[in-house]
């Protein structure tokens, strides 16, 4: 069985990533490489990010807001993110070892199809999630909006 060198593996992965990112319709909705350094198998694919405070805004008409009752407390916190689902591509080993240089990577139909399929499946997931979220906006009696997914 043929062996794959480190440089060859990098070439295939970089080519795959380029095709994938160029064909991902929802690419602007995704934050790329945000947790690359933090998320790994040693921390169970979980990261904690500091969250900035969120303040309530008020509107007044023909007057100045009454601040004598106090102001909103500032609360700082964190948000925990955990990767619970992965989406993989099942490109065959034989297709992988055929790619020896950048020319082979550009011409590889197996590499293109695998990256395109992954982009399509991830687009479907992201856009489907966004569509469900927008259909579940609920107006509250106090004038604020929340989303339930």
N, C-alpha and C positions, 0 to 999 in steps of 0.2 A: 504494500500500500504506500502511496506517495506521502511524503511529509510536507508540512506547510511551515515555512519559515516565519519569524516574527515580522520581518519587513513585508512579506506577502500577506500576512494576516492584517497588518495595518493598511495596506493598499486596498484590500477588499473591503474592510470596514469603512475606510474613508470614502471610497467610491459609493458604497451602499448608502452612507449617510448623506452624501451630496445629492444622489438621485432622490432619496426619501424627502429631504428638506425642500428640494426644488418642486416636488409634486404634492406637497401637503397643502391643501386648500386652506386649512385652518391654522397655518403657521403663525399668523399674527396674533392668534389667541393663546399661544403657548409661550411660556417663558423658558427659553433654552438654557440649559446648563446651570440653572439657579442653585441646585444643591449637589452638584457634581462632587465637590470635595467632602461633603458631610455625609452623604447617603451611601452606605456600604453594608456588607453582610455582618460586620462587627457590631453595628448599632441596630440590627434587625430592620434595616431599611427605614429608619425613623429619624426625623430631624425636628428640632424645636427652633422656631423663628420668633424673634421679638416683634410684638405688635405695637404700633403707635396708638395713642389714645384717640377715641372718636368722640366728638363733641356734638351736642344737640344745638341746632340753630333755631332761632325764633324770629318771627316777623311781627312787627307792630305797625299800626296805622295811625298817623297823626299824633304820635307820642314817642317818648323815649322809653325803652324797656325799663321796668322797675327792677333794679338789682339789689334792693334792700333785703330781699329774702335769701340772698346768697347766690352763689354760682355753682355750677356743676363740679363735682369732685373729679380730679384727674386720676385715672387708673391706668397703670401700665401693666402689660401682661405678655403672654406668649401664646403661640399657636403651635400645636403638635401636628406634624404631617407624617403619615406612614404609608409606604407603598404596599398595597395589598393585592394588586393585580398587575400582571405583566402581559404584554402582547408580543408574541414571538413570530419568527419566520422560519419555515422549515426548508431552507435551501439545502440541497444535497451536497454531501462531501465531494462527490465526483465533479460537480459544477465548481466548487470552491477551489480545488487543486488545479483546475485548468487555467486559472487566472494567475499569470506569472509576471505581468508588467502592466503599466497604465493603459496601453493599447488593448490588451486582453480585457481589462476591466471595463473600458468604454464599449467594447463590442459584446460583452457577455449578456445575452438575452435572459439567462437565468437570474443574474444579479439585478437587472432592470425590472423583471417581473416580480421578483421577491420584494424589492423596495417599493414598487408601485402598489402592490397588494397591501403591504403594511401601511403605506400612506392612506390608502382608501379606507382600511379598517379603522385607523385612528381618527381620520376625518369623520367617519360615521359615528364613532363614539363621542367625540367632542361636540360636533354639531347637534347630535341627538340630545346630549345633556343640556346644551344651551337652549334648545327648543323646548324641552320639558320645563326648564327653569322659568322661561319667560311666560309660559302658560299658567304658572302657579303663583303669579304676583297677587298679593292680597292687600287691599287697602284697609288700614285699621281706623277705628273711630277717632283716634287722636291725630290723624292726618299723616302718619308715617306709613311706610310700605315695608313689607317683609316678603321673603321668598321661601316657599316650601318645596323641596325637591323630594 
